Amino acid sequence: MKVAIRVDASLSIGTGHVMRCLNLANALKDKGYRCVFITKRHPGNLIEEIKSSNFDAFVLDTQTVQSRTYLRNETDWLDGSQEDDATQAIELCHLNEFIPDIIIVDHYAIDCRWEDTFKYGCPKVKLITIDDLCNRNHSCDMLIDSTLERQQIDYKDLVPDNCQYLLGTQYALLKHEFELLRCKAVNKRSKAISSPMKVLITMGGVDMDNITSKVLSSLEQVSSEDIDVITVILGSNCPNINSIKEHIKCSKHKIDIQINIKNMPEVMLDHDAAIGALGSTTWERATLGLPTINIAIASNQLVVVDKLKKHGFIVFESPSYSAETFLSSWEELKSHYSEFVIRSFNLCDGGGLNRVVEAITKLHS
Protein backbone atom coordinates (compact mmCIF):
# COMPACT_ATOMS: atom_id res chain seq x y z
CA MET A 1 0.00 0.00 0.00
CA LYS A 2 1.42 3.37 -1.04
CA VAL A 3 0.85 6.59 0.91
CA ALA A 4 1.93 10.10 -0.13
CA ILE A 5 1.95 12.91 2.43
CA ARG A 6 1.72 16.56 1.34
CA VAL A 7 3.10 18.73 4.11
CA ASP A 8 5.54 21.62 4.56
CA ALA A 9 7.75 23.12 7.24
CA SER A 10 9.14 26.65 7.11
CA LEU A 11 9.96 29.66 9.27
CA SER A 12 6.33 30.72 8.81
CA ILE A 13 4.65 27.32 9.14
CA GLY A 14 6.88 25.93 11.86
CA THR A 15 7.80 22.27 12.27
CA GLY A 16 4.74 20.76 13.92
CA HIS A 17 2.89 19.66 10.78
CA VAL A 18 5.85 17.69 9.46
CA MET A 19 6.61 16.18 12.84
CA ARG A 20 3.10 14.84 13.38
CA CYS A 21 3.10 13.49 9.82
CA LEU A 22 6.40 11.74 10.53
CA ASN A 23 4.76 10.13 13.57
CA LEU A 24 1.93 8.91 11.35
CA ALA A 25 4.27 7.77 8.57
CA ASN A 26 6.35 5.72 11.01
CA ALA A 27 3.24 4.06 12.41
CA LEU A 28 1.95 3.27 8.91
CA LYS A 29 5.39 1.94 7.94
CA ASP A 30 5.22 -0.47 10.88
CA LYS A 31 2.00 -1.82 9.35
CA GLY A 32 3.62 -2.41 5.97
CA TYR A 33 2.70 0.83 4.19
CA ARG A 34 5.24 2.56 1.97
CA CYS A 35 5.18 6.30 2.64
CA VAL A 36 6.72 9.26 0.81
CA PHE A 37 6.59 12.97 1.54
CA ILE A 38 5.73 15.67 -0.99
CA THR A 39 7.12 18.97 0.25
CA LYS A 40 8.76 22.30 -0.62
CA ARG A 41 12.24 23.60 0.12
CA HIS A 42 11.12 26.64 2.08
CA PRO A 43 13.60 28.31 4.44
CA GLY A 44 13.27 26.27 7.60
CA ASN A 45 12.19 23.10 5.78
CA LEU A 46 12.65 19.64 7.30
CA ILE A 47 13.60 17.74 4.16
CA GLU A 48 16.78 16.35 5.73
CA GLU A 49 14.82 15.32 8.82
CA ILE A 50 12.39 13.45 6.58
CA LYS A 51 15.23 11.71 4.74
CA SER A 52 17.07 10.85 7.94
CA SER A 53 13.86 9.17 9.10
CA ASN A 54 14.22 6.88 6.05
CA PHE A 55 11.43 8.36 3.94
CA ASP A 56 11.74 9.64 0.39
CA ALA A 57 10.98 13.33 -0.17
CA PHE A 58 9.56 14.50 -3.50
CA VAL A 59 10.52 18.19 -3.57
CA LEU A 60 8.22 20.70 -5.28
CA ASP A 61 9.44 23.91 -6.90
CA THR A 62 9.30 27.15 -4.91
CA GLN A 63 8.99 30.74 -6.05
CA THR A 64 12.31 32.23 -4.94
CA VAL A 65 11.17 35.66 -3.75
CA GLN A 66 8.09 34.48 -1.87
CA SER A 67 9.74 31.47 -0.34
CA ARG A 68 12.36 33.64 1.35
CA THR A 69 9.74 35.78 3.08
CA TYR A 70 8.40 35.21 6.58
CA LEU A 71 4.66 34.98 5.86
CA ARG A 72 2.10 35.25 8.65
CA ASN A 73 -0.92 34.81 6.37
CA GLU A 74 -1.68 31.08 6.17
CA THR A 75 -3.11 31.33 2.65
CA ASP A 76 0.31 32.45 1.40
CA TRP A 77 2.16 29.47 2.84
CA LEU A 78 1.78 27.30 -0.26
CA ASP A 79 3.98 29.67 -2.29
CA GLY A 80 1.98 29.33 -5.52
CA SER A 81 -1.46 28.29 -6.73
CA GLN A 82 -3.12 25.18 -5.33
CA GLU A 83 -3.81 23.80 -8.79
CA ASP A 84 -0.17 24.15 -9.87
CA ASP A 85 1.04 22.62 -6.62
CA ALA A 86 -1.26 19.60 -6.98
CA THR A 87 -0.40 19.15 -10.65
CA GLN A 88 3.31 19.17 -9.89
CA ALA A 89 2.74 16.71 -7.04
CA ILE A 90 1.03 14.32 -9.47
CA GLU A 91 3.88 14.72 -11.96
CA LEU A 92 6.46 13.90 -9.28
CA CYS A 93 4.51 10.79 -8.29
CA HIS A 94 4.43 9.60 -11.90
CA LEU A 95 8.09 10.51 -12.44
CA ASN A 96 9.07 8.42 -9.42
CA GLU A 97 6.68 5.62 -10.40
CA PHE A 98 4.84 6.07 -7.12
CA ILE A 99 1.07 6.23 -7.65
CA PRO A 100 -0.39 6.50 -4.15
CA ASP A 101 -3.38 4.57 -2.88
CA ILE A 102 -3.77 7.22 -0.20
CA ILE A 103 -2.79 10.91 -0.14
CA ILE A 104 -2.62 12.63 3.25
CA VAL A 105 -2.72 16.44 3.26
CA ASP A 106 -1.65 18.51 6.28
CA HIS A 107 -1.49 22.14 5.14
CA TYR A 108 -3.42 25.28 6.14
CA ALA A 109 -3.08 26.72 2.61
CA ILE A 110 -4.71 23.71 0.91
CA ASP A 111 -8.43 23.20 0.38
CA CYS A 112 -10.75 21.42 -2.06
CA ARG A 113 -9.11 23.09 -5.07
CA TRP A 114 -5.83 21.24 -4.46
CA GLU A 115 -7.62 18.08 -3.40
CA ASP A 116 -9.92 17.95 -6.44
CA THR A 117 -6.98 18.57 -8.78
CA PHE A 118 -4.98 15.73 -7.23
CA LYS A 119 -7.95 13.34 -7.27
CA TYR A 120 -8.55 14.13 -10.93
CA GLY A 121 -4.96 13.08 -11.68
CA CYS A 122 -5.19 10.01 -9.41
CA PRO A 123 -8.86 8.96 -9.65
CA LYS A 124 -8.56 5.91 -7.38
CA VAL A 125 -6.78 7.66 -4.53
CA LYS A 126 -8.31 7.99 -1.05
CA LEU A 127 -7.73 11.47 0.35
CA ILE A 128 -7.21 12.18 4.05
CA THR A 129 -7.11 15.74 5.38
CA ILE A 130 -5.47 16.73 8.67
CA ASP A 131 -6.84 20.09 9.80
CA ASP A 132 -7.86 22.09 12.86
CA LEU A 133 -9.13 25.39 11.45
CA CYS A 134 -12.65 24.60 10.14
CA ASN A 135 -12.37 27.53 7.74
CA ARG A 136 -12.42 26.06 4.21
CA ASN A 137 -13.93 23.33 2.07
CA HIS A 138 -12.28 19.93 1.74
CA SER A 139 -12.80 17.14 -0.77
CA CYS A 140 -11.70 14.31 1.51
CA ASP A 141 -12.67 10.77 2.41
CA MET A 142 -11.42 11.17 5.98
CA LEU A 143 -10.87 14.20 8.20
CA ILE A 144 -8.53 14.14 11.21
CA ASP A 145 -8.82 17.04 13.66
CA SER A 146 -7.42 16.52 17.17
CA THR A 147 -8.69 19.84 18.53
CA LEU A 148 -10.19 19.61 22.00
CA GLU A 149 -13.99 19.13 21.88
CA ARG A 150 -14.10 19.27 18.08
CA GLN A 151 -17.51 18.21 16.72
CA GLN A 152 -18.87 17.25 13.29
CA ILE A 153 -21.12 20.31 13.26
CA ASP A 154 -17.97 22.47 13.15
CA TYR A 155 -17.35 21.15 9.63
CA LYS A 156 -20.96 21.45 8.44
CA ASP A 157 -21.03 22.06 4.65
CA LEU A 158 -17.20 21.99 4.52
CA VAL A 159 -16.64 18.28 3.77
CA PRO A 160 -18.51 15.65 1.70
CA ASP A 161 -21.49 13.90 3.31
CA ASN A 162 -19.70 10.54 3.22
CA CYS A 163 -16.54 11.86 4.92
CA GLN A 164 -15.34 9.88 7.93
CA TYR A 165 -14.51 12.04 10.96
CA LEU A 166 -11.72 11.40 13.47
CA LEU A 167 -12.21 14.26 15.91
CA GLY A 168 -10.86 15.21 19.32
CA THR A 169 -7.72 14.72 21.35
CA GLN A 170 -8.18 10.94 21.22
CA TYR A 171 -6.83 11.21 17.66
CA ALA A 172 -3.77 13.35 18.43
CA LEU A 173 -0.84 12.09 16.34
CA LEU A 174 1.73 11.63 19.10
CA LYS A 175 4.73 9.32 19.12
CA HIS A 176 4.00 5.87 20.53
CA GLU A 177 6.52 6.58 23.30
CA PHE A 178 4.13 9.05 24.96
CA GLU A 179 1.51 6.35 25.42
CA LEU A 180 4.15 3.84 26.54
CA LEU A 181 5.51 6.21 29.22
CA ARG A 182 2.09 7.21 30.52
CA CYS A 183 2.04 4.60 33.31
CA LYS A 184 5.44 5.78 34.53
CA ALA A 185 4.15 9.34 34.44
CA VAL A 186 1.07 8.43 36.50
CA ASN A 187 3.31 6.82 39.11
CA LYS A 188 5.72 9.75 39.21
CA ARG A 189 3.08 12.50 39.32
CA SER A 190 1.12 10.70 42.06
CA LYS A 191 3.87 11.58 44.50
CA ALA A 192 3.84 14.95 46.22
CA ILE A 193 5.85 17.54 44.32
CA SER A 194 8.79 18.95 46.21
CA SER A 195 10.68 22.12 45.43
CA PRO A 196 12.86 22.86 43.66
CA MET A 197 11.24 21.80 40.37
CA LYS A 198 12.62 20.94 36.97
CA VAL A 199 10.98 23.33 34.50
CA LEU A 200 10.67 22.71 30.76
CA ILE A 201 10.26 25.48 28.15
CA THR A 202 8.95 24.47 24.71
CA MET A 203 7.89 27.34 22.45
CA GLY A 204 7.87 25.46 19.15
CA GLY A 205 10.51 24.35 16.69
CA VAL A 206 11.09 27.84 15.25
CA ASP A 207 9.96 30.49 17.80
CA MET A 208 10.38 33.35 15.33
CA ASP A 209 9.26 35.94 17.88
CA ASN A 210 11.71 34.77 20.55
CA ILE A 211 9.02 34.11 23.13
CA THR A 212 11.52 31.82 24.86
CA SER A 213 13.53 34.83 25.99
CA LYS A 214 10.43 36.51 27.42
CA VAL A 215 9.57 33.36 29.35
CA LEU A 216 13.11 33.19 30.71
CA SER A 217 12.83 36.82 31.81
CA SER A 218 9.53 36.01 33.52
CA LEU A 219 11.15 33.14 35.41
CA GLU A 220 13.71 35.55 36.87
CA GLN A 221 10.87 36.67 39.17
CA VAL A 222 10.66 33.15 40.59
CA SER A 223 12.81 32.25 43.56
CA SER A 224 15.79 29.97 42.97
CA GLU A 225 14.39 27.85 45.79
CA ASP A 226 11.48 26.96 43.48
CA ILE A 227 13.57 25.96 40.47
CA ASP A 228 16.20 23.25 40.25
CA VAL A 229 16.92 23.59 36.54
CA ILE A 230 15.27 25.09 33.46
CA THR A 231 15.50 23.10 30.23
CA VAL A 232 14.93 25.04 27.00
CA ILE A 233 13.99 22.98 23.93
CA LEU A 234 14.78 24.59 20.56
CA GLY A 235 14.81 23.52 16.93
CA SER A 236 17.90 24.08 14.80
CA ASN A 237 15.83 26.46 12.63
CA CYS A 238 15.23 28.84 15.53
CA PRO A 239 16.77 32.17 14.45
CA ASN A 240 17.21 33.36 18.04
CA ILE A 241 19.46 30.66 19.46
CA ASN A 242 22.43 32.98 19.99
CA SER A 243 20.37 35.69 21.70
CA ILE A 244 18.79 33.07 23.97
CA LYS A 245 22.26 31.81 24.90
CA GLU A 246 23.30 35.38 25.76
CA HIS A 247 20.17 35.78 27.85
CA ILE A 248 21.03 32.65 29.82
CA LYS A 249 24.44 34.01 30.82
CA CYS A 250 22.71 36.66 32.95
CA SER A 251 20.21 34.35 34.64
CA LYS A 252 20.23 33.45 38.32
CA HIS A 253 18.87 30.00 37.42
CA LYS A 254 20.65 26.97 36.05
CA ILE A 255 19.53 26.69 32.41
CA ASP A 256 20.18 23.93 29.91
CA ILE A 257 19.54 24.32 26.16
CA GLN A 258 18.76 21.25 24.08
CA ILE A 259 18.46 21.50 20.29
CA ASN A 260 16.68 19.06 17.98
CA ILE A 261 16.15 16.47 20.67
CA LYS A 262 14.91 13.01 19.72
CA ASN A 263 13.73 11.95 23.17
CA MET A 264 10.99 14.47 23.99
CA PRO A 265 8.79 11.89 25.79
CA GLU A 266 11.60 11.03 28.21
CA VAL A 267 12.47 14.71 28.70
CA MET A 268 8.87 15.62 29.51
CA LEU A 269 8.61 12.71 31.93
CA ASP A 270 11.75 13.90 33.72
CA HIS A 271 10.39 17.41 34.35
CA ASP A 272 7.92 18.64 36.95
CA ALA A 273 6.35 21.63 35.19
CA ALA A 274 6.37 23.29 31.79
CA ILE A 275 5.81 26.58 30.04
CA GLY A 276 4.86 25.84 26.47
CA ALA A 277 3.20 26.96 23.28
CA LEU A 278 -0.17 25.57 22.32
CA GLY A 279 -0.12 22.98 19.56
CA SER A 280 0.72 19.29 19.31
CA THR A 281 2.99 19.55 22.35
CA THR A 282 -0.08 20.51 24.41
CA TRP A 283 -1.37 16.95 23.98
CA GLU A 284 2.11 15.51 24.57
CA ARG A 285 2.40 17.29 27.90
CA ALA A 286 -1.13 16.28 28.84
CA THR A 287 -0.51 12.60 28.07
CA LEU A 288 2.33 12.62 30.59
CA GLY A 289 0.41 14.70 33.16
CA LEU A 290 2.85 17.62 33.01
CA PRO A 291 1.35 20.77 34.60
CA THR A 292 1.86 23.65 32.20
CA ILE A 293 1.50 27.38 31.74
CA ASN A 294 0.23 27.38 28.15
CA ILE A 295 0.82 30.29 25.75
CA ALA A 296 -1.02 30.90 22.47
CA ILE A 297 1.65 32.04 20.01
CA ALA A 298 -0.43 32.12 16.80
CA SER A 299 -3.93 33.27 15.88
CA ASN A 300 -4.91 29.77 14.75
CA GLN A 301 -4.39 28.55 18.33
CA LEU A 302 -7.01 30.85 19.85
CA VAL A 303 -9.80 28.38 19.08
CA VAL A 304 -8.59 26.11 21.87
CA VAL A 305 -7.83 28.80 24.48
CA ASP A 306 -11.35 29.09 25.93
CA LYS A 307 -11.82 25.31 25.85
CA LEU A 308 -8.65 24.72 27.85
CA LYS A 309 -9.61 27.44 30.32
CA LYS A 310 -13.01 25.78 30.75
CA HIS A 311 -11.19 22.58 31.71
CA GLY A 312 -9.22 24.48 34.34
CA PHE A 313 -5.90 25.00 32.55
CA ILE A 314 -3.65 28.04 32.72
CA VAL A 315 -3.59 29.68 29.29
CA PHE A 316 -2.24 33.04 28.15
CA GLU A 317 -4.05 34.31 25.06
CA SER A 318 -0.87 35.86 23.68
CA PRO A 319 2.82 36.26 24.54
CA SER A 320 2.00 39.83 25.64
CA TYR A 321 1.22 38.80 29.21
CA SER A 322 2.24 40.94 32.18
CA ALA A 323 4.84 40.09 34.80
CA GLU A 324 2.10 40.05 37.44
CA THR A 325 0.01 37.60 35.41
CA PHE A 326 2.93 35.23 35.03
CA LEU A 327 3.87 35.27 38.70
CA SER A 328 0.29 34.70 39.87
CA SER A 329 -0.06 31.83 37.37
CA TRP A 330 3.16 30.28 38.63
CA GLU A 331 1.90 30.43 42.20
CA GLU A 332 -1.41 28.88 41.08
CA LEU A 333 0.42 26.02 39.36
CA LYS A 334 2.47 25.35 42.50
CA SER A 335 -0.47 25.59 44.90
CA HIS A 336 -2.78 23.32 42.88
CA TYR A 337 -0.14 21.08 41.34
CA SER A 338 -1.95 17.77 41.91
CA GLU A 339 -5.16 19.15 40.39
CA PHE A 340 -3.30 20.21 37.24
CA VAL A 341 -1.76 16.74 37.00
CA ILE A 342 -5.21 15.11 37.06
CA ARG A 343 -6.65 17.57 34.55
CA SER A 344 -3.74 16.93 32.21
CA PHE A 345 -4.09 13.15 32.34
CA ASN A 346 -7.81 13.49 31.61
CA LEU A 347 -7.19 15.65 28.54
CA CYS A 348 -5.36 13.13 26.31
CA ASP A 349 -4.38 9.47 26.65
CA GLY A 350 -1.70 9.37 23.92
CA GLY A 351 -3.32 6.54 21.96
CA GLY A 352 -4.36 8.60 18.94
CA LEU A 353 -1.78 7.20 16.55
CA ASN A 354 -3.06 3.64 16.93
CA ARG A 355 -6.66 4.75 16.44
CA VAL A 356 -5.82 6.72 13.29
CA VAL A 357 -3.79 3.89 11.74
CA GLU A 358 -6.61 1.46 12.44
CA ALA A 359 -9.11 3.80 10.77
CA ILE A 360 -6.85 4.29 7.73
CA THR A 361 -6.45 0.53 7.37
CA LYS A 362 -10.23 0.12 7.34
CA LEU A 363 -10.64 3.03 4.90
CA HIS A 364 -8.78 1.21 2.15
CA SER A 365 -9.82 -2.36 2.98
C-alpha positions in Angstrom: 0.0 0.0 0.0 1.4 3.4 -1.0 0.9 6.6 0.9 1.9 10.1 -0.1 2.0 12.9 2.4 1.7 16.6 1.3 3.1 18.7 4.1 5.5 21.6 4.6 7.8 23.1 7.2 9.1 26.6 7.1 10.0 29.7 9.3 6.3 30.7 8.8 4.7 27.3 9.1 6.9 25.9 11.9 7.8 22.3 12.3 4.7 20.8 13.9 2.9 19.7 10.8 5.8 17.7 9.5 6.6 16.2 12.8 3.1 14.8 13.4 3.1 13.5 9.8 6.4 11.7 10.5 4.8 10.1 13.6 1.9 8.9 11.3 4.3 7.8 8.6 6.4 5.7 11.0 3.2 4.1 12.4 2.0 3.3 8.9 5.4 1.9 7.9 5.2 -0.5 10.9 2.0 -1.8 9.4 3.6 -2.4 6.0 2.7 0.8 4.2 5.2 2.6 2.0 5.2 6.3 2.6 6.7 9.3 0.8 6.6 13.0 1.5 5.7 15.7 -1.0 7.1 19.0 0.3 8.8 22.3 -0.6 12.2 23.6 0.1 11.1 26.6 2.1 13.6 28.3 4.4 13.3 26.3 7.6 12.2 23.1 5.8 12.6 19.6 7.3 13.6 17.7 4.2 16.8 16.4 5.7 14.8 15.3 8.8 12.4 13.4 6.6 15.2 11.7 4.7 17.1 10.9 7.9 13.9 9.2 9.1 14.2 6.9 6.1 11.4 8.4 3.9 11.7 9.6 0.4 11.0 13.3 -0.2 9.6 14.5 -3.5 10.5 18.2 -3.6 8.2 20.7 -5.3 9.4 23.9 -6.9 9.3 27.2 -4.9 9.0 30.7 -6.1 12.3 32.2 -4.9 11.2 35.7 -3.7 8.1 34.5 -1.9 9.7 31.5 -0.3 12.4 33.6 1.3 9.7 35.8 3.1 8.4 35.2 6.6 4.7 35.0 5.9 2.1 35.3 8.7 -0.9 34.8 6.4 -1.7 31.1 6.2 -3.1 31.3 2.7 0.3 32.4 1.4 2.2 29.5 2.8 1.8 27.3 -0.3 4.0 29.7 -2.3 2.0 29.3 -5.5 -1.5 28.3 -6.7 -3.1 25.2 -5.3 -3.8 23.8 -8.8 -0.2 24.2 -9.9 1.0 22.6 -6.6 -1.3 19.6 -7.0 -0.4 19.2 -10.7 3.3 19.2 -9.9 2.7 16.7 -7.0 1.0 14.3 -9.5 3.9 14.7 -12.0 6.5 13.9 -9.3 4.5 10.8 -8.3 4.4 9.6 -11.9 8.1 10.5 -12.4 9.1 8.4 -9.4 6.7 5.6 -10.4 4.8 6.1 -7.1 1.1 6.2 -7.6 -0.4 6.5 -4.2 -3.4 4.6 -2.9 -3.8 7.2 -0.2 -2.8 10.9 -0.1 -2.6 12.6 3.3 -2.7 16.4 3.3 -1.7 18.5 6.3 -1.5 22.1 5.1 -3.4 25.3 6.1 -3.1 26.7 2.6 -4.7 23.7 0.9 -8.4 23.2 0.4 -10.7 21.4 -2.1 -9.1 23.1 -5.1 -5.8 21.2 -4.5 -7.6 18.1 -3.4 -9.9 18.0 -6.4 -7.0 18.6 -8.8 -5.0 15.7 -7.2 -7.9 13.3 -7.3 -8.5 14.1 -10.9 -5.0 13.1 -11.7 -5.2 10.0 -9.4 -8.9 9.0 -9.6 -8.6 5.9 -7.4 -6.8 7.7 -4.5 -8.3 8.0 -1.0 -7.7 11.5 0.4 -7.2 12.2 4.1 -7.1 15.7 5.4 -5.5 16.7 8.7 -6.8 20.1 9.8 -7.9 22.1 12.9 -9.1 25.4 11.5 -12.6 24.6 10.1 -12.4 27.5 7.7 -12.4 26.1 4.2 -13.9 23.3 2.1 -12.3 19.9 1.7 -12.8 17.1 -0.8 -11.7 14.3 1.5 -12.7 10.8 2.4 -11.4 11.2 6.0 -10.9 14.2 8.2 -8.5 14.1 11.2 -8.8 17.0 13.7 -7.4 16.5 17.2 -8.7 19.8 18.5 -10.2 19.6 22.0 -14.0 19.1 21.9 -14.1 19.3 18.1 -17.5 18.2 16.7 -18.9 17.3 13.3 -21.1 20.3 13.3 -18.0 22.5 13.2 -17.3 21.1 9.6 -21.0 21.5 8.4 -21.0 22.1 4.7 -17.2 22.0 4.5 -16.6 18.3 3.8 -18.5 15.6 1.7 -21.5 13.9 3.3 -19.7 10.5 3.2 -16.5 11.9 4.9 -15.3 9.9 7.9 -14.5 12.0 11.0 -11.7 11.4 13.5 -12.2 14.3 15.9 -10.9 15.2 19.3 -7.7 14.7 21.4 -8.2 10.9 21.2 -6.8 11.2 17.7 -3.8 13.4 18.4 -0.8 12.1 16.3 1.7 11.6 19.1 4.7 9.3 19.1 4.0 5.9 20.5 6.5 6.6 23.3 4.1 9.0 25.0 1.5 6.3 25.4 4.2 3.8 26.5 5.5 6.2 29.2 2.1 7.2 30.5 2.0 4.6 33.3 5.4 5.8 34.5 4.2 9.3 34.4 1.1 8.4 36.5 3.3 6.8 39.1 5.7 9.8 39.2 3.1 12.5 39.3 1.1 10.7 42.1 3.9 11.6 44.5 3.8 15.0 46.2 5.9 17.5 44.3 8.8 18.9 46.2 10.7 22.1 45.4 12.9 22.9 43.7 11.2 21.8 40.4 12.6 20.9 37.0 11.0 23.3 34.5 10.7 22.7 30.8 10.3 25.5 28.1 8.9 24.5 24.7 7.9 27.3 22.5 7.9 25.5 19.2 10.5 24.4 16.7 11.1 27.8 15.3 10.0 30.5 17.8 10.4 33.4 15.3 9.3 35.9 17.9 11.7 34.8 20.6 9.0 34.1 23.1 11.5 31.8 24.9 13.5 34.8 26.0 10.4 36.5 27.4 9.6 33.4 29.3 13.1 33.2 30.7 12.8 36.8 31.8 9.5 36.0 33.5 11.2 33.1 35.4 13.7 35.6 36.9 10.9 36.7 39.2 10.7 33.2 40.6 12.8 32.2 43.6 15.8 30.0 43.0 14.4 27.8 45.8 11.5 27.0 43.5 13.6 26.0 40.5 16.2 23.2 40.3 16.9 23.6 36.5 15.3 25.1 33.5 15.5 23.1 30.2 14.9 25.0 27.0 14.0 23.0 23.9 14.8 24.6 20.6 14.8 23.5 16.9 17.9 24.1 14.8 15.8 26.5 12.6 15.2 28.8 15.5 16.8 32.2 14.5 17.2 33.4 18.0 19.5 30.7 19.5 22.4 33.0 20.0 20.4 35.7 21.7 18.8 33.1 24.0 22.3 31.8 24.9 23.3 35.4 25.8 20.2 35.8 27.9 21.0 32.7 29.8 24.4 34.0 30.8 22.7 36.7 32.9 20.2 34.3 34.6 20.2 33.5 38.3 18.9 30.0 37.4 20.7 27.0 36.1 19.5 26.7 32.4 20.2 23.9 29.9 19.5 24.3 26.2 18.8 21.3 24.1 18.5 21.5 20.3 16.7 19.1 18.0 16.2 16.5 20.7 14.9 13.0 19.7 13.7 12.0 23.2 11.0 14.5 24.0 8.8 11.9 25.8 11.6 11.0 28.2 12.5 14.7 28.7 8.9 15.6 29.5 8.6 12.7 31.9 11.8 13.9 33.7 10.4 17.4 34.3 7.9 18.6 36.9 6.4 21.6 35.2 6.4 23.3 31.8 5.8 26.6 30.0 4.9 25.8 26.5 3.2 27.0 23.3 -0.2 25.6 22.3 -0.1 23.0 19.6 0.7 19.3 19.3 3.0 19.6 22.3 -0.1 20.5 24.4 -1.4 17.0 24.0 2.1 15.5 24.6 2.4 17.3 27.9 -1.1 16.3 28.8 -0.5 12.6 28.1 2.3 12.6 30.6 0.4 14.7 33.2 2.8 17.6 33.0 1.3 20.8 34.6 1.9 23.7 32.2 1.5 27.4 31.7 0.2 27.4 28.2 0.8 30.3 25.8 -1.0 30.9 22.5 1.7 32.0 20.0 -0.4 32.1 16.8 -3.9 33.3 15.9 -4.9 29.8 14.8 -4.4 28.5 18.3 -7.0 30.9 19.8 -9.8 28.4 19.1 -8.6 26.1 21.9 -7.8 28.8 24.5 -11.3 29.1 25.9 -11.8 25.3 25.8 -8.6 24.7 27.8 -9.6 27.4 30.3 -13.0 25.8 30.7 -11.2 22.6 31.7 -9.2 24.5 34.3 -5.9 25.0 32.5 -3.6 28.0 32.7 -3.6 29.7 29.3 -2.2 33.0 28.1 -4.1 34.3 25.1 -0.9 35.9 23.7 2.8 36.3 24.5 2.0 39.8 25.6 1.2 38.8 29.2 2.2 40.9 32.2 4.8 40.1 34.8 2.1 40.1 37.4 0.0 37.6 35.4 2.9 35.2 35.0 3.9 35.3 38.7 0.3 34.7 39.9 -0.1 31.8 37.4 3.2 30.3 38.6 1.9 30.4 42.2 -1.4 28.9 41.1 0.4 26.0 39.4 2.5 25.4 42.5 -0.5 25.6 44.9 -2.8 23.3 42.9 -0.1 21.1 41.3 -2.0 17.8 41.9 -5.2 19.2 40.4 -3.3 20.2 37.2 -1.8 16.7 37.0 -5.2 15.1 37.1 -6.7 17.6 34.5 -3.7 16.9 32.2 -4.1 13.1 32.3 -7.8 13.5 31.6 -7.2 15.7 28.5 -5.4 13.1 26.3 -4.4 9.5 26.7 -1.7 9.4 23.9 -3.3 6.5 22.0 -4.4 8.6 18.9 -1.8 7.2 16.5 -3.1 3.6 16.9 -6.7 4.8 16.4 -5.8 6.7 13.3 -3.8 3.9 11.7 -6.6 1.5 12.4 -9.1 3.8 10.8 -6.8 4.3 7.7 -6.4 0.5 7.4 -10.2 0.1 7.3 -10.6 3.0 4.9 -8.8 1.2 2.1 -9.8 -2.4 3.0 
